[in-house]
Amino acid sequence: MRIYLLDDPSTPAAFARFAVVGTWTGGHICNCCGESTARLVEPIEIEWDDGTDHIGDFSWGGYQCVVQERVRDFLRSHGFEVGFGDVRVVRPTERAKRPRVPFPYHGPQLSWIVPAVKLFVDEQRSGIRVLSDCEVCGERRYSFKREGLVLGSAAWRGEKIFTVAQFSRSGALFITEDALQTLTKGGFSNLSPRLAGHIDG
């Protein structure tokens, strides 16, 4: 079965994007590897980028994703394995040169998608490599790939949506082909699934 990465359509000015500005758990910068041990937690704080004031059903800040109520309700009713975190829109730090979602924010209610399942891909067959493996803080960083991933059948138990454990800090969401067909029926805006690999068997 094929797996897909849920991604931003990358069409400038079509729908608003955001920057993630918080909230993180307490952590520190490792003196050995330079990586932060902090983790993103709710409420996720976002700042809308300029470019447009149109908000899609899906909104993106890198691979972090917030959705409108109808997406949240659809995912819940169809058994997708995700949780939903609170979203807090903060005041922009810079003056907009182009249209932007107004602040204070009075737009549609938004929820942050928090994947509930982490699955390990086969590192050798997927062609990902360890970039660093710190003995001090325990942080292991991998090269990120958007295609050519192989998920062993023994590692998959029928989950519809998941994050790849080796990439979990990115927030990137992966979905099976069958689940994508279900999601497509919702007709949601600002979503561009990208073929990412397959599940053995």
C-alpha positions as CSV (number, residue, x, y, z in Angstrom):
1,M,0.0,0.0,0.0
2,R,1.2,3.5,-0.8
3,I,1.7,6.2,1.9
4,Y,1.5,9.9,1.4
5,L,2.8,13.0,3.1
6,L,0.1,15.6,3.9
7,D,1.6,18.8,2.6
8,D,1.1,22.5,1.8
9,P,0.1,23.1,-1.8
10,S,2.8,25.8,-1.9
11,T,0.6,28.2,-3.9
12,P,1.6,31.7,-2.7
13,A,-1.3,34.1,-1.7
14,A,-3.9,31.3,-2.1
15,F,-4.3,30.7,1.6
16,A,-2.7,32.1,4.7
17,R,0.3,30.4,6.3
18,F,1.7,30.9,9.8
19,A,4.8,30.8,11.8
20,V,5.0,28.7,15.0
21,V,6.1,30.9,17.9
22,G,5.3,28.7,20.9
23,T,4.6,26.9,23.2
24,W,7.5,24.7,24.1
25,T,8.3,22.6,27.1
26,G,11.2,23.6,29.3
27,G,14.4,22.5,27.8
28,H,18.0,23.5,27.1
29,I,20.5,23.7,24.4
30,C,22.9,20.7,24.6
31,N,26.5,21.8,25.1
32,C,27.6,18.8,23.1
33,C,25.5,18.7,20.0
34,G,23.8,22.1,20.0
35,E,20.3,20.7,19.8
36,S,17.4,21.8,21.9
37,T,15.7,19.3,24.2
38,A,12.4,21.4,24.2
39,R,9.2,19.9,22.7
40,L,6.2,21.7,21.1
41,V,3.1,21.5,23.3
42,E,-0.4,23.0,23.3
43,P,-1.5,25.6,23.2
44,I,0.4,26.0,20.0
45,E,1.0,29.7,19.4
46,I,0.9,30.9,15.8
47,E,1.5,34.2,14.0
48,W,-0.1,34.6,10.6
49,D,2.3,35.5,7.8
50,D,1.4,38.2,5.3
51,G,0.3,37.4,1.8
52,T,-3.5,36.8,2.1
53,D,-6.3,36.9,4.7
54,H,-7.9,33.7,3.3
55,I,-7.8,30.8,5.7
56,G,-8.0,27.3,4.3
57,D,-9.6,24.2,5.8
58,F,-6.0,23.2,6.5
59,S,-3.3,25.8,7.4
60,W,0.4,25.2,7.5
61,G,3.4,26.4,9.4
62,G,6.1,24.2,7.9
63,Y,4.7,20.7,8.5
64,Q,2.8,21.8,11.6
65,C,-0.9,21.9,10.7
66,V,-4.0,23.5,12.1
67,V,-7.5,22.8,10.8
68,Q,-11.0,24.3,10.9
69,E,-13.8,22.6,12.8
70,R,-15.2,20.7,9.9
71,V,-11.9,19.0,9.3
72,R,-11.5,18.1,13.0
73,D,-15.1,16.7,13.0
74,F,-14.4,14.7,9.9
75,L,-11.2,13.2,11.2
76,R,-12.9,12.2,14.5
77,S,-15.9,10.7,12.9
78,H,-13.8,8.6,10.5
79,G,-11.5,7.2,13.1
80,F,-8.2,9.0,12.2
81,E,-5.6,8.5,14.9
82,V,-5.0,12.1,15.9
83,G,-5.6,14.4,18.8
84,F,-6.3,18.1,18.7
85,G,-4.6,20.8,20.6
86,D,-5.6,24.4,21.3
87,V,-4.4,27.2,19.0
88,R,-3.6,30.7,20.2
89,V,-3.1,33.4,17.6
90,V,-0.6,36.0,18.8
91,R,0.1,39.6,17.6
92,P,2.4,39.8,14.6
93,T,5.9,40.9,15.3
94,E,6.3,42.8,12.0
95,R,4.1,45.2,10.1
96,A,2.4,43.6,7.1
97,K,3.3,44.7,3.6
98,R,0.6,42.6,2.0
99,P,-2.8,41.4,3.2
100,R,-2.8,39.3,6.4
101,V,-5.4,37.7,8.7
102,P,-6.4,40.5,11.1
103,F,-5.3,40.6,14.7
104,P,-7.1,40.4,17.1
105,Y,-8.1,37.1,15.5
106,H,-11.9,36.6,15.1
107,G,-11.8,33.9,12.4
108,P,-12.9,30.3,12.4
109,Q,-12.0,28.1,15.4
110,L,-8.8,26.3,14.8
111,S,-7.3,23.1,16.2
112,W,-3.8,21.8,16.0
113,I,-3.4,18.2,14.7
114,V,-1.4,16.1,17.1
115,P,-0.5,12.7,15.7
116,A,-1.2,9.8,18.2
117,V,0.9,7.2,16.4
118,K,4.6,7.1,15.6
119,L,5.9,4.4,13.2
120,F,9.5,3.5,12.4
121,V,10.4,3.3,8.7
122,D,13.1,0.9,7.6
123,E,16.1,3.2,7.7
124,Q,18.3,1.3,5.2
125,R,15.6,0.7,2.6
126,S,14.3,4.3,3.0
127,G,17.7,5.8,2.5
128,I,17.7,7.9,5.6
129,R,20.8,8.3,7.7
130,V,21.7,9.4,11.2
131,L,23.0,13.0,11.2
132,S,24.0,13.1,14.8
133,D,23.6,10.8,17.9
134,C,24.4,12.7,21.1
135,E,25.6,10.7,24.0
136,V,25.0,13.6,26.4
137,C,21.3,14.6,25.7
138,G,20.2,11.5,23.8
139,E,19.0,13.4,20.8
140,R,19.3,11.5,17.5
141,R,18.7,13.5,14.3
142,Y,18.0,11.9,10.9
143,S,18.0,13.2,7.4
144,F,14.5,14.1,6.4
145,K,13.0,12.5,3.3
146,R,9.7,13.2,1.6
147,E,9.7,10.2,-0.8
148,G,11.1,6.7,-1.1
149,L,10.1,5.7,2.4
150,V,9.5,2.0,3.2
151,L,7.4,1.0,6.2
152,G,7.8,-2.7,7.0
153,S,4.5,-4.6,7.3
154,A,5.4,-5.8,10.8
155,A,5.6,-2.2,12.0
156,W,2.1,-1.3,10.7
157,R,-1.1,-2.3,12.4
158,G,-3.6,-0.7,10.1
159,E,-3.2,2.9,11.3
160,K,-4.7,5.5,8.9
161,I,-2.5,8.4,9.8
162,F,0.8,8.7,11.7
163,T,4.1,10.4,12.0
164,V,7.4,8.8,11.1
165,A,9.2,8.2,14.4
166,Q,12.6,9.3,12.9
167,F,11.0,12.6,11.8
168,S,8.6,13.1,14.6
169,R,9.9,16.5,15.7
170,S,9.0,17.9,12.3
171,G,5.3,17.3,12.9
172,A,5.0,15.8,9.4
173,L,1.8,13.8,8.9
174,F,1.7,10.6,6.8
175,I,-1.4,8.8,5.6
176,T,-2.2,5.5,3.9
177,E,-3.7,5.4,0.4
178,D,-7.0,4.1,1.7
179,A,-7.3,6.8,4.3
180,L,-6.4,9.4,1.8
181,Q,-9.3,8.3,-0.4
182,T,-11.5,8.8,2.6
183,L,-10.1,12.2,3.4
184,T,-10.4,13.3,-0.2
185,K,-14.2,12.9,0.0
186,G,-14.3,15.8,2.4
187,G,-13.3,18.2,-0.4
188,F,-11.1,20.2,1.9
189,S,-9.0,23.2,0.8
190,N,-5.3,23.9,1.1
191,L,-4.1,20.3,1.1
192,S,-1.7,18.6,-1.3
193,P,-0.8,15.0,-0.6
194,R,2.6,13.9,-1.9
195,L,3.5,10.3,-2.6
196,A,6.0,9.4,0.0
197,G,6.6,5.6,-0.2
198,H,4.9,2.3,0.6
199,I,4.1,-0.3,3.1
200,D,5.6,-3.7,2.4
201,G,3.1,-6.5,1.7
